[in-house]
Amino acid sequence: MNVYRDGYLADKVLQRVLKDYPRTARMARGIVVHAVYGMLRHQRLLMAAVGCENEMPDSGEQDLILQAYLKWFGTYDGRYHWSVRADWKALEEQRNLLMQQRVYRYNIPDWVDHYG
């Protein structure tokens, strides 16, 4: 799902998608919303860890981003079948390097980091 589809922000896209599936259980809706906003919050870290910070990720990189999100911020139990398998050691090393920078550690924009 593209959360910036047609120029709309994530909340409007989610609202539209959830309206398309009105019979979805409340708990499932909460899980979807939580996951989407969590990935958006950590998008910069996840994309940088995978190596596609300044470009649109391809499908393999999208799989890696989702795997990294589930492992670091969600529940990853290894039962999913991915087109690309994550190299957890390399991803953890990259994450540890990135987390030394405030912009990744606190999820702040560069202009906020610039002011200290």
N, C-alpha and C positions, 0 to 999 in steps of 0.2 A: 504494500500500500504506500502510495506517495503522499506524505502528510502535507506537502505544499502544492498539491494538485490544483491546477487552474489558477494559481496565484492566491489561493485561500490559505489561511493559517491553520495550524494543526487542530485547534479546537473546532473550527467550522467543518473541516474535513471529517473529523471523528463524529461530530454531531450528525452529519449527512450519512456516514456509513452506518452508524447505529440505528438511524431511522429506517435504513434499508433492511435491517434485520430486527424487527420489533419483538420477535419471539425469543431472542437471545436472553438467557438468564441474567439476572442482575449481577450475580457474582462474576460471571464470565465477562460482562461489560466492564466491571471494575478492574479485572485483570488486564483486559486489553488497554484500557485508558491508562492504567498505571504503567504498563510496559512501554507504551508509545511515548508518554511524557518522560519516563525514565531514560529511554534511549535518546530523546531530544536533549535532555539535560546533559547527558554524558556524550553527546554526539561528537564533539571535538576530540575528546580523549579516545573514544573508540575508533574513530577514523584515523587519527594519528598513529595509534598502536598498530593498526592494520597496514598503514602506509599509504593512505589515500586522502590525506587531510585537505588538499586543495583541489580535488577533482571529484567527480561523481563516481562512486564505487560501482564496479561491475558486479555481476551476480555472485561470483565467487567471493569477492570482498564483502558483499552484503551478508553472505553466509557467515564469514569470519566475524563481522561486526556483531551479528546476532548471537553467535556462540560466545563471544567475549562478554557481551552484555549479560547473558544468562549466567555465565560462570561467575562474573564479578559482582553483579547486582541482583541476580535473580536465583532461579533454581535450575541448575544444569545437572542432569543425571546421566547423560551419555546415551540415552535411548533414541535420540533423534537421528535421522539419516541425512547427512549433509553432502552436498556436492563437493565440498572442500573440507578437509579435516584441519583443525587448528593445531599449530605447533605451540603448545601451551608454554613451554619453556621460553621460547623467543618472545611470545606475547607478554609474558610476565616481566621479562627483562625490559622490554620496551615500555611497558606500563610503569615500572619502577623508575625508569629514567624520566619519563614524562611527568610523573607525580612530583618530581623535585621542582618543577616550575609552578608558580602560583596560578597561572591561568588554567592549568589542568587540575591542580589540586582543589581549587575552590570554584571551578567552573565560572570564571569571570571573563568578560571580554578584554581584549588587548587595551582598549582605551581606559578601562578602570585600572588595570595593572600598571599602566603608564603613570598614573597619579599616585601610585604606591598604596 
